[in-house]
C-alpha cells in the first residue's frame, strides 16, 4: 500500500521548495526597497527635493544661530 507522501501530486517537491523560499525573499525585497526609499527621502531637502549636504546645512545653521553673549530679541 502506497503512502500518501509518495503519491505523485500536482506540485512536485522542487516546485514546493522554490515556492516556500520565494515567499520570504519577496517580503524581504519589498521591505528593503521601502527602507531604501525612506533613507533616500530623508536625505533630501524638503523644499527643493534636491539632495542635502550636511556641511551646507551645518553652515546655514551656524549663520542663522545668534552669536554667543547676544541677547535674544524675540
N, CA, C and O atoms as a GROMACS GRO file, in nm:
protein
  296
    1UNK      N    1   0.084  -0.118   0.000
    1UNK     CA    2   0.000   0.000   0.000
    1UNK      C    3   0.089   0.124   0.000
    1UNK      O    4   0.181   0.134   0.080
    2UNK      N    5   0.061   0.216  -0.088
    2UNK     CA    6   0.142   0.337  -0.100
    2UNK      C    7   0.102   0.440   0.004
    2UNK      O    8  -0.015   0.455   0.039
    3UNK      N    9   0.202   0.508   0.052
    3UNK     CA   10   0.178   0.616   0.147
    3UNK      C   11   0.129   0.740   0.072
    3UNK      O   12   0.156   0.755  -0.047
    4UNK      N   13   0.059   0.825   0.140
    4UNK     CA   14   0.010   0.949   0.078
    4UNK      C   15   0.126   1.041   0.042
    4UNK      O   16   0.112   1.124  -0.049
    5UNK      N   17   0.238   1.030   0.109
    5UNK     CA   18   0.353   1.114   0.082
    5UNK      C   19   0.421   1.076  -0.049
    5UNK      O   20   0.488   1.160  -0.109
    6UNK      N   21   0.406   0.954  -0.094
    6UNK     CA   22   0.476   0.908  -0.213
    6UNK      C   23   0.391   0.914  -0.339
    6UNK      O   24   0.440   0.887  -0.448
    7UNK      N   25   0.266   0.948  -0.325
    7UNK     CA   26   0.181   0.959  -0.442
    7UNK      C   27   0.216   1.086  -0.519
    7UNK      O   28   0.238   1.190  -0.458
    8UNK      N   29   0.222   1.078  -0.650
    8UNK     CA   30   0.253   1.199  -0.726
    8UNK      C   31   0.137   1.298  -0.716
    8UNK      O   32   0.020   1.262  -0.728
    9UNK      N   33   0.173   1.422  -0.695
    9UNK     CA   34   0.072   1.525  -0.682
    9UNK      C   35   0.088   1.630  -0.790
    9UNK      O   36   0.167   1.614  -0.883
   10UNK      N   37   0.014   1.736  -0.777
   10UNK     CA   38   0.021   1.843  -0.875
   10UNK      C   39   0.149   1.924  -0.858
   10UNK      O   40   0.206   1.972  -0.956
   11UNK      N   41   0.193   1.940  -0.734
   11UNK     CA   42   0.313   2.019  -0.706
   11UNK      C   43   0.424   1.923  -0.668
   11UNK      O   44   0.410   1.844  -0.574
   12UNK      N   45   0.533   1.930  -0.740
   12UNK     CA   46   0.646   1.844  -0.710
   12UNK      C   47   0.726   1.900  -0.593
   12UNK      O   48   0.704   2.014  -0.553
   13UNK      N   49   0.818   1.823  -0.539
   13UNK     CA   50   0.895   1.869  -0.423
   13UNK      C   51   0.983   1.989  -0.455
   13UNK      O   52   1.005   2.075  -0.369
   14UNK      N   53   1.034   1.996  -0.577
   14UNK     CA   54   1.120   2.110  -0.613
   14UNK      C   55   1.038   2.238  -0.627
   14UNK      O   56   1.082   2.345  -0.584
   15UNK      N   57   0.921   2.228  -0.686
   15UNK     CA   58   0.835   2.345  -0.700
   15UNK      C   59   0.790   2.395  -0.564
   15UNK      O   60   0.781   2.516  -0.542
   16UNK      N   61   0.762   2.305  -0.474
   16UNK     CA   62   0.721   2.344  -0.340
   16UNK      C   63   0.835   2.414  -0.266
   16UNK      O   64   0.813   2.512  -0.196
   17UNK      N   65   0.956   2.363  -0.282
   17UNK     CA   66   1.072   2.424  -0.219
   17UNK      C   67   1.095   2.565  -0.273
   17UNK      O   68   1.124   2.657  -0.197
   18UNK      N   69   1.083   2.582  -0.404
   18UNK     CA   70   1.101   2.715  -0.464
   18UNK      C   71   0.994   2.811  -0.414
   18UNK      O   72   1.023   2.927  -0.386
   19UNK      N   73   0.871   2.764  -0.404
   19UNK     CA   74   0.762   2.848  -0.356
   19UNK      C   75   0.784   2.889  -0.211
   19UNK      O   76   0.763   3.004  -0.174
   20UNK      N   77   0.826   2.794  -0.129
   20UNK     CA   78   0.848   2.823   0.013
   20UNK      C   79   0.963   2.923   0.029
   20UNK      O   80   0.958   3.008   0.118
   21UNK      N   81   1.065   2.915  -0.055
   21UNK     CA   82   1.177   3.008  -0.047
   21UNK      C   83   1.143   3.144  -0.107
   21UNK      O   84   1.196   3.246  -0.064
   22UNK      N   85   1.055   3.148  -0.206
   22UNK     CA   86   1.023   3.272  -0.276
   22UNK      C   87   0.939   3.366  -0.190
   22UNK      O   88   0.954   3.488  -0.201
   23UNK      N   89   0.854   3.314  -0.107
   23UNK     CA   90   0.765   3.399  -0.027
   23UNK      C   91   0.845   3.487   0.070
   23UNK      O   92   0.824   3.608   0.070
   24UNK      N   93   0.935   3.433   0.152
   24UNK     CA   94   1.011   3.522   0.241
   24UNK      C   95   1.107   3.615   0.165
   24UNK      O   96   1.129   3.729   0.206
   25UNK      N   97   1.162   3.566   0.054
   25UNK     CA   98   1.253   3.652  -0.023
   25UNK      C   99   1.179   3.770  -0.084
   25UNK      O  100   1.233   3.880  -0.091
   26UNK      N  101   1.057   3.749  -0.128
   26UNK     CA  102   0.977   3.859  -0.181
   26UNK      C  103   0.946   3.960  -0.071
   26UNK      O  104   0.954   4.080  -0.094
   27UNK      N  105   0.910   3.913   0.046
   27UNK     CA  106   0.885   4.004   0.158
   27UNK      C  107   1.008   4.083   0.197
   27UNK      O  108   1.000   4.202   0.226
   28UNK      N  109   1.123   4.017   0.197
   28UNK     CA  110   1.248   4.085   0.230
   28UNK      C  111   1.280   4.192   0.126
   28UNK      O  112   1.323   4.301   0.162
   29UNK      N  113   1.258   4.161  -0.001
   29UNK     CA  114   1.287   4.256  -0.108
   29UNK      C  115   1.197   4.379  -0.098
   29UNK      O  116   1.244   4.491  -0.115
   30UNK      N  117   1.070   4.359  -0.070
   30UNK     CA  118   0.977   4.472  -0.055
   30UNK      C  119   1.018   4.558   0.065
   30UNK      O  120   1.015   4.680   0.057
   31UNK      N  121   1.056   4.494   0.174
   31UNK     CA  122   1.098   4.566   0.293
   31UNK      C  123   1.225   4.646   0.265
   31UNK      O  124   1.236   4.762   0.306
   32UNK      N  125   1.322   4.586   0.196
   32UNK     CA  126   1.448   4.654   0.165
   32UNK      C  127   1.425   4.775   0.075
   32UNK      O  128   1.487   4.879   0.095
   33UNK      N  129   1.337   4.762  -0.023
   33UNK     CA  130   1.308   4.875  -0.113
   33UNK      C  131   1.240   4.988  -0.037
   33UNK      O  132   1.272   5.105  -0.059
   34UNK      N  133   1.147   4.954   0.052
   34UNK     CA  134   1.079   5.060   0.127
   34UNK      C  135   1.176   5.132   0.221
   34UNK      O  136   1.168   5.254   0.237
   35UNK      N  137   1.268   5.058   0.284
   35UNK     CA  138   1.367   5.124   0.370
   35UNK      C  139   1.461   5.210   0.288
   35UNK      O  140   1.498   5.320   0.331
   36UNK      N  141   1.501   5.163   0.171
   36UNK     CA  142   1.589   5.242   0.084
   36UNK      C  143   1.522   5.373   0.044
   36UNK      O  144   1.587   5.478   0.044
   37UNK      N  145   1.393   5.368   0.012
   37UNK     CA  146   1.321   5.490  -0.026
   37UNK      C  147   1.310   5.586   0.092
   37UNK      O  148   1.320   5.707   0.074
   38UNK      N  149   1.288   5.534   0.213
   38UNK     CA  150   1.279   5.620   0.330
   38UNK      C  151   1.412   5.689   0.358
   38UNK      O  152   1.415   5.807   0.391
   39UNK      N  153   1.521   5.616   0.344
   39UNK     CA  154   1.653   5.675   0.366
   39UNK      C  155   1.682   5.779   0.260
   39UNK      O  156   1.733   5.887   0.291
   40UNK      N  157   1.650   5.749   0.135
   40UNK     CA  158   1.676   5.844   0.026
   40UNK      C  159   1.591   5.969   0.043
   40UNK      O  160   1.640   6.080   0.018
   41UNK      N  161   1.466   5.956   0.087
   41UNK     CA  162   1.382   6.073   0.108
   41UNK      C  163   1.428   6.155   0.228
   41UNK      O  164   1.409   6.276   0.232
   42UNK      N  165   1.488   6.090   0.326
   42UNK     CA  166   1.537   6.161   0.443
   42UNK      C  167   1.659   6.247   0.413
   42UNK      O  168   1.690   6.339   0.489
   43UNK      N  169   1.728   6.218   0.305
   43UNK     CA  170   1.847   6.293   0.268
   43UNK      C  171   1.818   6.401   0.165
   43UNK      O  172   1.910   6.454   0.103
   44UNK      N  173   1.691   6.434   0.147
   44UNK     CA  174   1.654   6.538   0.050
   44UNK      C  175   1.603   6.661   0.124
   44UNK      O  176   1.546   6.653   0.233
   45UNK      N  177   1.626   6.775   0.061
   45UNK     CA  178   1.575   6.900   0.114
   45UNK      C  179   1.424   6.900   0.094
   45UNK      O  180   1.377   6.875  -0.017
   46UNK      N  181   1.345   6.926   0.198
   46UNK     CA  182   1.200   6.920   0.184
   46UNK      C  183   1.143   7.025   0.089
   46UNK      O  184   1.037   7.004   0.030
   47UNK      N  185   1.212   7.138   0.074
   47UNK     CA  186   1.160   7.244  -0.012
   47UNK      C  187   1.190   7.220  -0.159
   47UNK      O  188   1.102   7.232  -0.244
   48UNK      N  189   1.314   7.185  -0.191
   48UNK     CA  190   1.356   7.172  -0.330
   48UNK      C  191   1.363   7.029  -0.380
   48UNK      O  192   1.375   7.006  -0.500
   49UNK      N  193   1.355   6.931  -0.290
   49UNK     CA  194   1.368   6.790  -0.323
   49UNK      C  195   1.505   6.756  -0.381
   49UNK      O  196   1.522   6.652  -0.445
   50UNK      N  197   1.605   6.843  -0.359
   50UNK     CA  198   1.741   6.817  -0.402
   50UNK      C  199   1.815   6.744  -0.291
   50UNK      O  200   1.778   6.755  -0.174
   51UNK      N  201   1.920   6.669  -0.327
   51UNK     CA  202   1.998   6.602  -0.221
   51UNK      C  203   2.058   6.705  -0.126
   51UNK      O  204   2.107   6.809  -0.168
   52UNK      N  205   2.054   6.674   0.000
   52UNK     CA  206   2.101   6.766   0.103
   52UNK      C  207   2.243   6.729   0.143
   52UNK      O  208   2.277   6.611   0.154
   53UNK      N  209   2.325   6.830   0.164
   53UNK     CA  210   2.462   6.806   0.208
   53UNK      C  211   2.474   6.855   0.352
   53UNK      O  212   2.446   6.971   0.380
   54UNK      N  213   2.516   6.767   0.441
   54UNK     CA  214   2.523   6.804   0.583
   54UNK      C  215   2.613   6.923   0.611
   54UNK      O  216   2.586   7.000   0.703
   55UNK      N  217   2.721   6.940   0.534
   55UNK     CA  218   2.810   7.054   0.558
   55UNK      C  219   2.738   7.185   0.532
   55UNK      O  220   2.753   7.280   0.609
   56UNK      N  221   2.661   7.192   0.425
   56UNK     CA  222   2.588   7.314   0.393
   56UNK      C  223   2.480   7.342   0.497
   56UNK      O  224   2.456   7.457   0.533
   57UNK      N  225   2.417   7.237   0.544
   57UNK     CA  226   2.313   7.254   0.647
   57UNK      C  227   2.376   7.306   0.776
   57UNK      O  228   2.323   7.398   0.838
   58UNK      N  229   2.488   7.248   0.816
   58UNK     CA  230   2.555   7.293   0.939
   58UNK      C  231   2.602   7.438   0.924
   58UNK      O  232   2.590   7.517   1.018
   59UNK      N  233   2.654   7.474   0.807
   59UNK     CA  234   2.699   7.612   0.784
   59UNK      C  235   2.580   7.708   0.792
   59UNK      O  236   2.591   7.815   0.851
   60UNK      N  237   2.469   7.672   0.733
   60UNK     CA  238   2.350   7.756   0.738
   60UNK      C  239   2.295   7.770   0.879
   60UNK      O  240   2.247   7.877   0.916
   61UNK      N  241   2.301   7.664   0.956
   61UNK     CA  242   2.254   7.673   1.095
   61UNK      C  243   2.346   7.762   1.177
   61UNK      O  244   2.300   7.835   1.265
   62UNK      N  245   2.477   7.757   1.149
   62UNK     CA  246   2.570   7.845   1.222
   62UNK      C  247   2.545   7.991   1.185
   62UNK      O  248   2.553   8.078   1.271
   63UNK      N  249   2.515   8.018   1.058
   63UNK     CA  250   2.487   8.156   1.017
   63UNK      C  251   2.357   8.207   1.079
   63UNK      O  252   2.348   8.324   1.115
   64UNK      N  253   2.260   8.121   1.093
   64UNK     CA  254   2.129   8.163   1.146
   64UNK      C  255   2.124   8.165   1.297
   64UNK      O  256   2.031   8.223   1.354
   65UNK      N  257   2.218   8.104   1.364
   65UNK     CA  258   2.216   8.099   1.511
   65UNK      C  259   2.265   8.231   1.568
   65UNK      O  260   2.355   8.292   1.510
   66UNK      N  261   2.208   8.276   1.677
   66UNK     CA  262   2.257   8.400   1.738
   66UNK      C  263   2.397   8.380   1.797
   66UNK      O  264   2.431   8.271   1.843
   67UNK      N  265   2.475   8.485   1.794
   67UNK     CA  266   2.611   8.479   1.846
   67UNK      C  267   2.607   8.461   1.998
   67UNK      O  268   2.511   8.502   2.064
   68UNK      N  269   2.709   8.401   2.051
   68UNK     CA  270   2.716   8.378   2.196
   68UNK      C  271   2.727   8.512   2.267
   68UNK      O  272   2.807   8.598   2.228
   69UNK      N  273   2.648   8.530   2.370
   69UNK     CA  274   2.655   8.652   2.450
   69UNK      C  275   2.558   8.760   2.404
   69UNK      O  276   2.546   8.862   2.473
   70UNK      N  277   2.491   8.745   2.292
   70UNK     CA  278   2.397   8.846   2.246
   70UNK      C  279   2.258   8.811   2.297
   70UNK      O  280   2.218   8.695   2.295
   71UNK      N  281   2.186   8.912   2.342
   71UNK     CA  282   2.051   8.884   2.393
   71UNK      C  283   1.956   8.850   2.277
   71UNK      O  284   1.970   8.900   2.166
   72UNK      N  285   1.863   8.767   2.308
   72UNK     CA  286   1.765   8.728   2.210
   72UNK      C  287   1.659   8.837   2.200
   72UNK      O  288   1.612   8.885   2.303
   73UNK      N  289   1.620   8.877   2.080
   73UNK     CA  290   1.527   8.988   2.062
   73UNK      C  291   1.382   8.945   2.059
   73UNK      O  292   1.294   9.031   2.058
   74UNK      N  293   1.353   8.816   2.057
   74UNK     CA  294   1.213   8.776   2.047
   74UNK      C  295   1.151   8.748   2.180
   74UNK      O  296   1.033   8.714   2.187
   0.00000   0.00000   0.00000
